[in-house]
Amino acid sequence: MDPILEMLIALESLDAELEDFESEEYRNSINITQSASDEVFSQQIDKLKELREEVVRSLPIAIYKRYQRLREKYKRGVAPVVNGICANCFMEFPSALVSRPVKNKSLETCPNCGIYVYWTK
Ligand SMILES: [Zn+2]
């Protein structure tokens, strides 16, 4: 897999985790005492932010900026293509692209919504 694509996928999952940890609802759904949970959560959040920093430092700045803009717009910066369909905007990819034997070897974006995409199977 393209190393930048790999980093973007890692960044997306860190951002999703951070969002979870920072949401009240998620905290309340975990069955531990309040004071214990506050400490655990803040440690987890610090750890996730550190990991995120590392990933961001290794990404080309233009790609990171675009990722951030996509997240502001769609709440995500990268999406899988599932059965030839973009999981962000549900556009069907041209069959020539879908049937290529080699995928995920370069950074690609959805021609419709512009999100970074990776291919599942
Ligand atoms: Zn799309």
Backbone and ligand atoms as CSV (ligand in chain L), in Angstrom:
chain,resi,resn,atom,element,x,y,z
A,1,MET,N,N,0.840,-1.207,0.000
A,1,MET,CA,C,0.000,0.000,0.000
A,1,MET,C,C,0.874,1.254,0.000
A,2,ASP,N,N,0.405,2.281,-0.661
A,2,ASP,CA,C,1.115,3.558,-0.664
A,2,ASP,C,C,1.317,4.040,0.780
A,3,PRO,N,N,2.561,4.417,1.136
A,3,PRO,CA,C,2.821,4.779,2.547
A,3,PRO,C,C,2.019,5.995,3.020
A,4,ILE,N,N,1.773,6.921,2.132
A,4,ILE,CA,C,0.994,8.115,2.529
A,4,ILE,C,C,-0.463,7.729,2.774
A,5,LEU,N,N,-0.959,6.874,1.901
A,5,LEU,CA,C,-2.330,6.386,2.071
A,5,LEU,C,C,-2.458,5.661,3.413
A,6,GLU,N,N,-1.448,4.865,3.730
A,6,GLU,CA,C,-1.445,4.136,4.994
A,6,GLU,C,C,-1.495,5.111,6.184
A,7,MET,N,N,-0.713,6.195,6.077
A,7,MET,CA,C,-0.700,7.189,7.153
A,7,MET,C,C,-2.040,7.905,7.270
A,8,LEU,N,N,-2.650,8.176,6.117
A,8,LEU,CA,C,-3.958,8.854,6.151
A,8,LEU,C,C,-5.008,7.970,6.826
A,9,ILE,N,N,-4.948,6.680,6.559
A,9,ILE,CA,C,-5.907,5.757,7.177
A,9,ILE,C,C,-5.670,5.703,8.687
A,10,ALA,N,N,-4.388,5.706,9.080
A,10,ALA,CA,C,-4.060,5.714,10.507
A,10,ALA,C,C,-4.564,7.000,11.166
A,11,LEU,N,N,-4.362,8.122,10.468
A,11,LEU,CA,C,-4.797,9.418,10.990
A,11,LEU,C,C,-6.316,9.452,11.157
A,12,GLU,N,N,-7.010,8.928,10.164
A,12,GLU,CA,C,-8.472,8.897,10.210
A,12,GLU,C,C,-8.954,8.084,11.412
A,13,SER,N,N,-8.300,6.945,11.677
A,13,SER,CA,C,-8.777,6.134,12.788
A,13,SER,C,C,-8.418,6.778,14.132
A,14,LEU,N,N,-7.280,7.472,14.201
A,14,LEU,CA,C,-6.939,8.207,15.433
A,14,LEU,C,C,-7.946,9.336,15.678
A,15,ASP,N,N,-8.295,10.037,14.613
A,15,ASP,CA,C,-9.253,11.133,14.758
A,15,ASP,C,C,-10.630,10.621,15.186
A,16,ALA,N,N,-11.012,9.464,14.653
A,16,ALA,CA,C,-12.308,8.886,15.035
A,16,ALA,C,C,-12.278,8.485,16.514
A,17,GLU,N,N,-11.141,7.907,16.957
A,17,GLU,CA,C,-11.018,7.517,18.364
A,17,GLU,C,C,-11.041,8.736,19.271
A,18,LEU,N,N,-10.312,9.770,18.862
A,18,LEU,CA,C,-10.288,11.005,19.660
A,18,LEU,C,C,-11.691,11.595,19.796
A,19,GLU,N,N,-12.418,11.566,18.701
A,19,GLU,CA,C,-13.782,12.080,18.720
A,19,GLU,C,C,-14.628,11.312,19.738
A,20,ASP,N,N,-14.473,9.988,19.729
A,20,ASP,CA,C,-15.179,9.137,20.693
A,20,ASP,C,C,-14.823,9.522,22.118
A,21,PHE,N,N,-13.519,9.563,22.389
A,21,PHE,CA,C,-13.076,9.815,23.751
A,21,PHE,C,C,-13.505,11.188,24.242
A,22,GLU,N,N,-13.651,12.112,23.312
A,22,GLU,CA,C,-14.004,13.462,23.726
A,22,GLU,C,C,-15.519,13.670,23.805
A,23,SER,N,N,-16.288,12.653,23.422
A,23,SER,CA,C,-17.743,12.839,23.487
A,23,SER,C,C,-18.314,12.325,24.817
A,24,GLU,N,N,-19.177,13.139,25.397
A,24,GLU,CA,C,-19.853,12.829,26.658
A,24,GLU,C,C,-20.545,11.468,26.576
A,25,GLU,N,N,-21.262,11.306,25.485
A,25,GLU,CA,C,-22.087,10.121,25.298
A,25,GLU,C,C,-21.255,8.838,25.404
A,26,TYR,N,N,-20.097,8.877,24.737
A,26,TYR,CA,C,-19.225,7.709,24.750
A,26,TYR,C,C,-18.704,7.442,26.151
A,27,ARG,N,N,-18.289,8.514,26.828
A,27,ARG,CA,C,-17.793,8.378,28.209
A,27,ARG,C,C,-18.850,7.744,29.097
A,28,ASN,N,N,-20.087,8.213,28.927
A,28,ASN,CA,C,-21.165,7.707,29.771
A,28,ASN,C,C,-21.529,6.258,29.466
A,29,SER,N,N,-21.207,5.832,28.246
A,29,SER,CA,C,-21.556,4.459,27.880
A,29,SER,C,C,-20.579,3.444,28.466
A,30,ILE,N,N,-19.458,3.934,28.990
A,30,ILE,CA,C,-18.459,3.033,29.565
A,30,ILE,C,C,-18.756,2.879,31.048
A,31,ASN,N,N,-18.775,1.642,31.490
A,31,ASN,CA,C,-19.219,1.379,32.850
A,31,ASN,C,C,-18.071,1.380,33.863
A,32,ILE,N,N,-17.494,2.553,34.114
A,32,ILE,CA,C,-16.530,2.682,35.209
A,32,ILE,C,C,-16.814,3.951,35.997
A,33,THR,N,N,-16.261,4.046,37.207
A,33,THR,CA,C,-16.606,5.193,38.051
A,33,THR,C,C,-16.107,6.486,37.419
A,34,GLN,N,N,-16.784,7.582,37.719
A,34,GLN,CA,C,-16.503,8.864,37.087
A,34,GLN,C,C,-15.049,9.311,37.265
A,35,SER,N,N,-14.545,9.264,38.513
A,35,SER,CA,C,-13.191,9.789,38.727
A,35,SER,C,C,-12.152,8.924,38.019
A,36,ALA,N,N,-12.352,7.599,38.067
A,36,ALA,CA,C,-11.431,6.718,37.356
A,36,ALA,C,C,-11.506,6.998,35.872
A,37,SER,N,N,-12.721,7.184,35.366
A,37,SER,CA,C,-12.848,7.358,33.927
A,37,SER,C,C,-12.195,8.664,33.460
A,38,ASP,N,N,-12.340,9.742,34.247
A,38,ASP,CA,C,-11.716,11.004,33.839
A,38,ASP,C,C,-10.218,10.844,33.645
A,39,GLU,N,N,-9.600,10.129,34.584
A,39,GLU,CA,C,-8.153,9.966,34.493
A,39,GLU,C,C,-7.774,9.101,33.292
A,40,VAL,N,N,-8.475,7.975,33.188
A,40,VAL,CA,C,-8.194,7.066,32.072
A,40,VAL,C,C,-8.396,7.777,30.739
A,41,PHE,N,N,-9.492,8.506,30.638
A,41,PHE,CA,C,-9.779,9.192,29.387
A,41,PHE,C,C,-8.729,10.242,29.059
A,42,SER,N,N,-8.330,11.030,30.056
A,42,SER,CA,C,-7.366,12.076,29.711
A,42,SER,C,C,-6.012,11.466,29.339
A,43,GLN,N,N,-5.657,10.341,29.973
A,43,GLN,CA,C,-4.417,9.662,29.569
A,43,GLN,C,C,-4.532,9.150,28.137
A,44,GLN,N,N,-5.678,8.538,27.846
A,44,GLN,CA,C,-5.897,8.006,26.500
A,44,GLN,C,C,-5.839,9.126,25.457
A,45,ILE,N,N,-6.476,10.231,25.777
A,45,ILE,CA,C,-6.521,11.348,24.833
A,45,ILE,C,C,-5.109,11.887,24.583
A,46,ASP,N,N,-4.323,12.031,25.655
A,46,ASP,CA,C,-2.938,12.495,25.489
A,46,ASP,C,C,-2.155,11.558,24.586
A,47,LYS,N,N,-2.325,10.263,24.833
A,47,LYS,CA,C,-1.611,9.248,24.055
A,47,LYS,C,C,-2.001,9.321,22.573
A,48,LEU,N,N,-3.310,9.411,22.357
A,48,LEU,CA,C,-3.794,9.485,20.976
A,48,LEU,C,C,-3.280,10.749,20.278
A,49,LYS,N,N,-3.240,11.855,21.025
A,49,LYS,CA,C,-2.764,13.105,20.425
A,49,LYS,C,C,-1.280,13.022,20.065
A,50,GLU,N,N,-0.521,12.332,20.923
A,50,GLU,CA,C,0.908,12.131,20.631
A,50,GLU,C,C,1.084,11.335,19.339
A,51,LEU,N,N,0.329,10.223,19.261
A,51,LEU,CA,C,0.410,9.383,18.061
A,51,LEU,C,C,0.017,10.187,16.825
A,52,ARG,N,N,-1.024,10.995,16.987
A,52,ARG,CA,C,-1.511,11.812,15.880
A,52,ARG,C,C,-0.422,12.784,15.408
A,53,GLU,N,N,0.240,13.427,16.375
A,53,GLU,CA,C,1.323,14.351,16.046
A,53,GLU,C,C,2.397,13.672,15.198
A,54,GLU,N,N,2.744,12.446,15.621
A,54,GLU,CA,C,3.776,11.692,14.887
A,54,GLU,C,C,3.357,11.466,13.435
A,55,VAL,N,N,2.104,11.042,13.266
A,55,VAL,CA,C,1.619,10.787,11.908
A,55,VAL,C,C,1.636,12.090,11.104
A,56,VAL,N,N,1.126,13.161,11.714
A,56,VAL,CA,C,1.031,14.441,11.006
A,56,VAL,C,C,2.419,14.932,10.575
A,57,ARG,N,N,3.406,14.744,11.456
A,57,ARG,CA,C,4.765,15.175,11.121
A,57,ARG,C,C,5.323,14.453,9.903
A,58,SER,N,N,4.910,13.208,9.693
A,58,SER,CA,C,5.445,12.448,8.553
A,58,SER,C,C,4.676,12.693,7.260
A,59,LEU,N,N,3.548,13.383,7.340
A,59,LEU,CA,C,2.756,13.613,6.122
A,59,LEU,C,C,3.206,14.889,5.406
A,60,PRO,N,N,3.210,14.855,4.065
A,60,PRO,CA,C,3.454,16.116,3.342
A,60,PRO,C,C,2.377,17.131,3.728
A,61,ILE,N,N,2.801,18.364,3.937
A,61,ILE,CA,C,1.901,19.381,4.486
A,61,ILE,C,C,0.668,19.609,3.608
A,62,ALA,N,N,0.847,19.583,2.280
A,62,ALA,CA,C,-0.284,19.841,1.379
A,62,ALA,C,C,-1.348,18.750,1.543
A,63,ILE,N,N,-0.894,17.524,1.742
A,63,ILE,CA,C,-1.833,16.407,1.900
A,63,ILE,C,C,-2.559,16.521,3.237
A,64,TYR,N,N,-1.814,16.892,4.268
A,64,TYR,CA,C,-2.447,17.072,5.569
A,64,TYR,C,C,-3.485,18.186,5.538
A,65,LYS,N,N,-3.153,19.299,4.871
A,65,LYS,CA,C,-4.108,20.418,4.785
A,65,LYS,C,C,-5.381,19.995,4.065
A,66,ARG,N,N,-5.195,19.238,2.996
A,66,ARG,CA,C,-6.367,18.782,2.253
A,66,ARG,C,C,-7.208,17.834,3.110
A,67,TYR,N,N,-6.517,16.952,3.825
A,67,TYR,CA,C,-7.206,16.037,4.744
A,67,TYR,C,C,-8.043,16.826,5.749
A,68,GLN,N,N,-7.468,17.875,6.326
A,68,GLN,CA,C,-8.181,18.691,7.312
A,68,GLN,C,C,-9.404,19.371,6.699
A,69,ARG,N,N,-9.240,19.874,5.472
A,69,ARG,CA,C,-10.379,20.520,4.807
A,69,ARG,C,C,-11.496,19.507,4.561
A,70,LEU,N,N,-11.100,18.293,4.141
A,70,LEU,CA,C,-12.091,17.250,3.902
A,70,LEU,C,C,-12.816,16.895,5.197
A,71,ARG,N,N,-12.074,16.833,6.298
A,71,ARG,CA,C,-12.691,16.508,7.596
A,71,ARG,C,C,-13.679,17.578,8.026
A,72,GLU,N,N,-13.332,18.838,7.750
A,72,GLU,CA,C,-14.259,19.908,8.102
A,72,GLU,C,C,-15.563,19.770,7.315
A,73,LYS,N,N,-15.405,19.357,6.056
A,73,LYS,CA,C,-16.567,19.279,5.176
A,73,LYS,C,C,-17.386,18.012,5.403
A,74,TYR,N,N,-16.698,16.870,5.515
A,74,TYR,CA,C,-17.396,15.583,5.531
A,74,TYR,C,C,-17.272,14.820,6.848
A,75,LYS,N,N,-16.531,15.372,7.813
A,75,LYS,CA,C,-16.247,14.674,9.076
A,75,LYS,C,C,-15.299,13.490,8.891
A,76,ARG,N,N,-14.735,13.372,7.709
A,76,ARG,CA,C,-13.723,12.346,7.457
A,76,ARG,C,C,-12.855,12.807,6.304
A,77,GLY,N,N,-11.616,12.289,6.269
A,77,GLY,CA,C,-10.706,12.735,5.226
A,77,GLY,C,C,-10.396,11.647,4.228
A,78,VAL,N,N,-10.708,10.415,4.627
A,78,VAL,CA,C,-10.419,9.282,3.762
A,78,VAL,C,C,-11.565,8.284,3.915
A,79,ALA,N,N,-11.926,7.640,2.806
A,79,ALA,CA,C,-13.062,6.716,2.842
A,79,ALA,C,C,-12.742,5.483,2.010
A,80,PRO,N,N,-13.298,4.342,2.392
A,80,PRO,CA,C,-13.092,3.147,1.566
A,80,PRO,C,C,-14.000,3.163,0.340
A,81,VAL,N,N,-13.548,2.490,-0.700
A,81,VAL,CA,C,-14.416,2.213,-1.850
A,81,VAL,C,C,-14.904,0.783,-1.653
A,82,VAL,N,N,-16.200,0.637,-1.470
A,82,VAL,CA,C,-16.762,-0.688,-1.193
A,82,VAL,C,C,-17.603,-1.119,-2.387
A,83,ASN,N,N,-17.263,-2.262,-2.964
A,83,ASN,CA,C,-17.937,-2.747,-4.182
A,83,ASN,C,C,-18.005,-1.676,-5.270
A,84,GLY,N,N,-16.918,-0.926,-5.393
A,84,GLY,CA,C,-16.850,0.084,-6.449
A,84,GLY,C,C,-17.583,1.376,-6.129
A,85,ILE,N,N,-18.061,1.502,-4.866
A,85,ILE,CA,C,-18.828,2.700,-4.512
A,85,ILE,C,C,-18.111,3.479,-3.396
A,86,CYS,N,N,-17.980,4.791,-3.603
A,86,CYS,CA,C,-17.342,5.640,-2.599
A,86,CYS,C,C,-18.202,5.660,-1.334
A,87,ALA,N,N,-17.603,5.302,-0.181
A,87,ALA,CA,C,-18.376,5.236,1.063
A,87,ALA,C,C,-18.708,6.618,1.602
A,88,ASN,N,N,-18.142,7.659,1.011
A,88,ASN,CA,C,-18.468,9.007,1.477
A,88,ASN,C,C,-19.647,9.604,0.711
A,89,CYS,N,N,-19.614,9.519,-0.633
A,89,CYS,CA,C,-20.672,10.191,-1.420
A,89,CYS,C,C,-21.539,9.195,-2.198
A,90,PHE,N,N,-21.189,7.918,-2.159
A,90,PHE,CA,C,-21.960,6.843,-2.807
A,90,PHE,C,C,-21.950,6.899,-4.328
A,91,MET,N,N,-20.955,7.603,-4.873
A,91,MET,CA,C,-20.809,7.577,-6.316
A,91,MET,C,C,-20.190,6.254,-6.738
A,92,GLU,N,N,-20.648,5.745,-7.869
A,92,GLU,CA,C,-20.072,4.528,-8.404
A,92,GLU,C,C,-18.836,4.871,-9.224
A,93,PHE,N,N,-17.728,4.216,-8.943
A,93,PHE,CA,C,-16.509,4.464,-9.700
A,93,PHE,C,C,-16.621,3.841,-11.086
A,94,PRO,N,N,-15.982,4.470,-12.088
A,94,PRO,CA,C,-15.980,3.871,-13.437
A,94,PRO,C,C,-15.432,2.452,-13.380
A,95,SER,N,N,-16.040,1.542,-14.158
A,95,SER,CA,C,-15.672,0.133,-14.050
A,95,SER,C,C,-14.213,-0.113,-14.425
A,96,ALA,N,N,-13.662,0.745,-15.288
A,96,ALA,CA,C,-12.245,0.591,-15.647
A,96,ALA,C,C,-11.368,0.752,-14.408
A,97,LEU,N,N,-11.755,1.649,-13.511
A,97,LEU,CA,C,-10.993,1.850,-12.281
A,97,LEU,C,C,-11.208,0.683,-11.318
A,98,VAL,N,N,-12.462,0.219,-11.258
A,98,VAL,CA,C,-12.812,-0.847,-10.316
A,98,VAL,C,C,-12.110,-2.154,-10.678
A,99,SER,N,N,-11.969,-2.407,-12.003
A,99,SER,CA,C,-11.427,-3.706,-12.410
A,99,SER,C,C,-9.901,-3.734,-12.492
A,100,ARG,N,N,-9.243,-2.616,-12.218
A,100,ARG,CA,C,-7.774,-2.647,-12.251
A,100,ARG,C,C,-7.246,-3.680,-11.255
A,101,PRO,N,N,-6.237,-4.457,-11.657
A,101,PRO,CA,C,-5.726,-5.465,-10.718
A,101,PRO,C,C,-4.951,-4.847,-9.552
A,102,VAL,N,N,-4.286,-3.740,-9.787
A,102,VAL,CA,C,-3.450,-3.152,-8.742
A,102,VAL,C,C,-4.107,-1.878,-8.208
A,103,LYS,N,N,-4.393,-1.913,-6.902
A,103,LYS,CA,C,-5.004,-0.734,-6.284
A,103,LYS,C,C,-4.268,-0.382,-5.000
A,104,ASN,N,N,-4.540,0.791,-4.486
A,104,ASN,CA,C,-3.930,1.275,-3.233
A,104,ASN,C,C,-2.417,1.462,-3.337
A,105,LYS,N,N,-1.908,1.482,-4.581
A,105,LYS,CA,C,-0.465,1.661,-4.757
A,105,LYS,C,C,-0.108,3.129,-4.930
A,106,SER,N,N,-1.130,3.945,-5.116
A,106,SER,CA,C,-0.881,5.383,-5.191
A,106,SER,C,C,-2.064,6.078,-4.534
A,107,LEU,N,N,-1.838,7.349,-4.189
A,107,LEU,CA,C,-2.879,8.100,-3.519
A,107,LEU,C,C,-3.944,8.506,-4.539
A,108,GLU,N,N,-5.198,8.137,-4.265
A,108,GLU,CA,C,-6.280,8.479,-5.183
A,108,GLU,C,C,-7.371,9.231,-4.445
A,109,THR,N,N,-8.124,10.009,-5.208
A,109,THR,CA,C,-9.256,10.712,-4.612
A,109,THR,C,C,-10.516,10.367,-5.397
A,110,CYS,N,N,-11.662,10.502,-4.747
A,110,CYS,CA,C,-12.933,10.261,-5.424
A,110,CYS,C,C,-13.161,11.376,-6.444
A,111,PRO,N,N,-13.464,11.022,-7.710
A,111,PRO,CA,C,-13.668,12.061,-8.717
A,111,PRO,C,C,-14.893,12.927,-8.421
A,112,ASN,N,N,-15.801,12.448,-7.603
A,112,ASN,CA,C,-17.015,13.213,-7.303
A,112,ASN,C,C,-16.852,14.117,-6.075
A,113,CYS,N,N,-16.493,13.529,-4.915
A,113,CYS,CA,C,-16.452,14.333,-3.686
A,113,CYS,C,C,-15.038,14.768,-3.316
A,114,GLY,N,N,-14.019,14.186,-3.951
A,114,GLY,CA,C,-12.649,14.619,-3.718
A,114,GLY,C,C,-11.979,14.017,-2.498
A,115,ILE,N,N,-12.678,13.126,-1.787
A,115,ILE,CA,C,-12.095,12.526,-0.590
A,115,ILE,C,C,-10.988,11.537,-0.987
A,116,TYR,N,N,-9.999,11.373,-0.101
A,116,TYR,CA,C,-8.986,10.343,-0.340
A,116,TYR,C,C,-9.661,8.979,-0.203
A,117,VAL,N,N,-9.328,8.099,-1.125
A,117,VAL,CA,C,-9.988,6.778,-1.074
A,117,VAL,C,C,-8.968,5.651,-0.989
A,118,TYR,N,N,-9.407,4.545,-0.382
A,118,TYR,CA,C,-8.645,3.290,-0.459
A,118,TYR,C,C,-9.631,2.198,-0.834
A,119,TRP,N,N,-9.070,1.157,-1.447
A,119,TRP,CA,C,-9.920,0.099,-2.008
A,119,TRP,C,C,-9.984,-1.091,-1.089
A,120,THR,N,N,-11.190,-1.586,-0.862
A,120,THR,CA,C,-11.343,-2.818,-0.101
A,120,THR,C,C,-11.532,-3.915,-1.121
A,121,LYS,N,N,-10.731,-4.920,-1.109
A,121,LYS,CA,C,-10.645,-6.042,-2.037
A,121,LYS,C,C,-10.505,-5.607,-3.491
L,1,ZN,ZN,ZN,-16.918,10.256,-3.147
